[in-house]
Amino acid sequence: MIKKSYFYKKTILNLLKNASPTDFFHQITDGNISYLSRAITLVESNNVKHLEKANQILELCLSNANKSIRIGITGVPGVGKSTFIESFGKYLTNKGKKVAVLAIDPTSTMNQGSILGDKTRMESLALDENAFIRPSPSGETLGGVARKTRETITLCEAAGFDIILVETVGVGQSEVTVHSMVDFFLLLKLANAGDELQGIKRGIIEMADAIVINKADGDNIKKVNSAKTEFSRALHLYPLKESGWAPKVTTCSALNNVGIDRIYEIINSYVNLTTKNGYFYTKRNEQNKHWFFETINSELKKQFYMNSNVQNALNIFLKKIENQELSPFSAAQELLKIKH
Amino acid sequence: MIKKSYFYKKTILNLLKNASPTDFFHQITDGNISYLSRAITLVESNNVKHLEKANQILELCLSNANKSIRIGITGVPGVGKSTFIESFGKYLTNKGKKVAVLAIDPTSTMNQGSILGDKTRMESLALDENAFIRPSPSGETLGGVARKTRETITLCEAAGFDIILVETVGVGQSEVTVHSMVDFFLLLKLANAGDELQGIKRGIIEMADAIVINKADGDNIKKVNSAKTEFSRALHLYPLKESGWAPKVTTCSALNNVGIDRIYEIINSYVNLTTKNGYFYTKRNEQNKHWFFETINSELKKQFYMNSNVQNALNIFLKKIENQELSPFSAAQELLKIKH
């Protein structure tokens, strides 16, 4: 029995290893999760050959993509993101939807153990055959992590997932990054003083299409409702979004599965409005162009700073700037000449 | 008489034209405004020879720079920036300080007439021999405008100006840019509802070392004082700055020269605190490094997008992305290959 399973696994691995991009494409669009996972691994690899293969698979998959709704979910640690995604994800699979859960977490570079983490945090969703949970890729930079997640979205869409949830920790720039790859941006909040202002301060509220105040349960309900009023009032001060959409504020208890249906209703009204007025497609096209230029810019920098002449001279120039021997502008011009 | 003046002007122009970088350096450090102005014109030029000469002058001047206080001043149109700078500038020259007023206004690219504008807006300061007003350079991008202003600061410092005021319109990214080249960032505000929240929203309050509520005169005083209370309360919610400085809120009437001394006191306490704890120099060093990397990054992009192969292919690739024939990532990789 053990032997059979061993041979079975080995056969699958060999199949995957020898599969052509076209094989991948057919298996992925047939909903074969082994091939999907392996293709994501290729996307996440830093091996040049793997990346080439990944690019070929992605190009084939592009034609099958774009039929999903991409939803970004953010919120500070402790807001109950995992419980929310578990509850919302189960709600969606119960409705017959296929749900992929991805993440952008630049900190996950540190602990490779986050695969286990993500799946145990969403135990019941992880066992659901209509759900696919993939932890944040590890990479050196937010940009690298983001590119990988962005390409994984395309693969999941080709594999027939209707809803793509992209989770991010509410820290630093990662929300901005997620915002640039999703159709709808959902901000999870808790009802407690101070937190409200912090959100405004960091400009995240401006990006939100919906603010969902979680933990509307037990003694907390009153506080949650008054937070809802406060946020609704604050949102009125912002100008109407380019999408024509007025962001909504709602409450839920992810723990007790209360208010989840209302969130799905809100997302559907958004999609209806923006597919009608065309913003949905305009935004996706703008996002693609954004990623195109972003990739070029980061590659240009990478190529420059990886150049050995540049690497040897960089610290000397930084020292000269520090010692006021060179202006930052002259130093930049001289370093640019050195590369050639 | 007219003839004499004509010949005099011509002689000066010839002198300036034939002056070596060392001549410039000596004249500028002697406080010769004609040479200072001409050097700024070289900095602002897009002619490669001019820029080379400008760089040589800048390098000589660097050793004499850094003895000033650089103050950024921002605020939405209508807040009374010109009146404030006139009032504050006169206060400083009366104290025996030499004051340079520079600006970063990317919109000034549109109307070359802003020289006249700036000087007539600050009539009495413009006539003050201890003040030097230079309008925003015109350039294609905020980055270009910013580089020129940043280098002009160095020239003004070498010319012995003690206080450099850098004004910007309260629009878009220009405040962030000014913030990256000044020691102290002053936000001018008006007391009116709505405006407060907008400031928070755009993250500018986070950058401010002082918020000055202007137009504390006549019927307005009560409103200004309550705005002061409100801002002070809001600032308490932000964490302490890296500088160790707790931003201050104060009020003034630039029109009636009331409250101007208090602003100068605040700036001096900031300078005392940060020179003692070392943050003043750390920040300047960080700013220089920032400009170094910024210049490299923008030059890399410029070189790439100016390449004729890239220019010819760019629109084809954008079209392919729009038609979903290529992923933004593959398109970027292919375009990068085309340059070589």
Contacts between the chains, C-beta under 8 A, distances in Angstrom:
chain1	res1	chain2	res2	distance
A	55	B	327	7.5
A	55	B	329	7.2
A	55	B	330	4.9
A	55	B	333	7.1
A	58	B	327	5.1
A	58	B	329	7.4
A	58	B	330	6.7
A	59	B	325	8.0
A	59	B	326	6.7
A	59	B	327	6.5
A	59	B	330	6.1
A	62	B	324	5.2
A	62	B	325	7.4
A	62	B	326	7.5
A	62	B	327	5.8
A	63	B	324	6.5
A	65	B	324	7.5
A	66	B	324	7.0
A	147	B	329	6.2
A	150	B	329	7.6
A	151	B	327	7.0
A	151	B	329	6.3
A	154	B	327	6.5
A	194	B	237	6.5
A	197	B	200	7.6
A	197	B	234	7.5
A	197	B	237	5.4
A	198	B	237	7.7
A	200	B	197	7.6
A	200	B	200	5.6
A	200	B	201	6.3
A	201	B	200	6.2
A	201	B	203	7.2
A	201	B	206	6.8
A	201	B	237	7.9
A	201	B	238	7.3
A	202	B	203	7.8
A	203	B	201	7.0
A	203	B	202	7.8
A	203	B	203	5.9
A	206	B	201	6.7
A	234	B	197	7.6
A	237	B	194	6.7
A	237	B	197	5.4
A	237	B	198	7.8
A	238	B	201	7.4
A	285	B	321	7.7
A	285	B	322	5.7
A	288	B	321	5.0
A	288	B	322	7.5
A	288	B	327	8.0
A	288	B	328	4.7
A	289	B	318	6.5
A	289	B	321	6.5
A	289	B	328	7.1
A	290	B	328	7.8
A	291	B	328	3.9
A	291	B	329	6.8
A	291	B	332	7.8
A	292	B	317	7.3
A	292	B	318	7.3
A	292	B	321	5.9
A	292	B	328	3.9
A	292	B	329	7.9
A	292	B	331	5.4
A	292	B	332	5.3
A	293	B	332	7.9
A	295	B	328	6.5
A	295	B	329	5.5
A	295	B	332	3.6
A	295	B	333	7.5
A	296	B	304	7.1
A	296	B	332	4.8
A	296	B	335	6.4
A	296	B	336	6.4
A	297	B	297	7.5
A	297	B	301	6.3
A	299	B	332	6.7
A	299	B	333	7.6
A	299	B	336	5.5
A	300	B	297	8.0
A	300	B	300	4.5
A	300	B	301	6.5
A	300	B	304	5.7
A	300	B	336	7.7
A	301	B	297	6.2
A	301	B	300	6.5
A	304	B	296	7.0
A	304	B	300	5.7
A	317	B	292	7.3
A	318	B	289	6.6
A	318	B	292	7.3
A	321	B	285	7.8
A	321	B	288	5.0
A	321	B	289	6.5
A	321	B	292	5.9
A	322	B	285	5.7
A	322	B	288	7.5
A	324	B	62	5.2
A	324	B	63	6.5
A	324	B	65	7.5
A	324	B	66	7.0
A	325	B	59	7.9
A	325	B	62	7.4
A	326	B	59	6.7
A	326	B	62	7.6
A	327	B	55	7.4
A	327	B	58	5.1
A	327	B	59	6.5
A	327	B	62	5.9
A	327	B	151	6.9
A	327	B	154	6.5
A	327	B	288	8.0
A	328	B	288	4.7
A	328	B	289	7.1
A	328	B	290	7.9
A	328	B	291	3.9
A	328	B	292	3.9
A	328	B	295	6.5
A	329	B	55	7.3
A	329	B	58	7.5
A	329	B	147	6.2
A	329	B	150	7.6
A	329	B	151	6.4
A	329	B	291	6.7
A	329	B	292	7.8
A	329	B	295	5.5
A	330	B	55	4.9
A	330	B	58	6.8
A	330	B	59	6.2
A	331	B	292	5.5
A	332	B	291	7.8
A	332	B	292	5.3
A	332	B	293	7.9
A	332	B	295	3.6
A	332	B	296	4.8
A	332	B	299	6.7
A	333	B	55	7.2
A	333	B	295	7.5
A	333	B	299	7.7
A	335	B	296	6.4
A	336	B	296	6.4
A	336	B	299	5.5
A	336	B	300	7.7
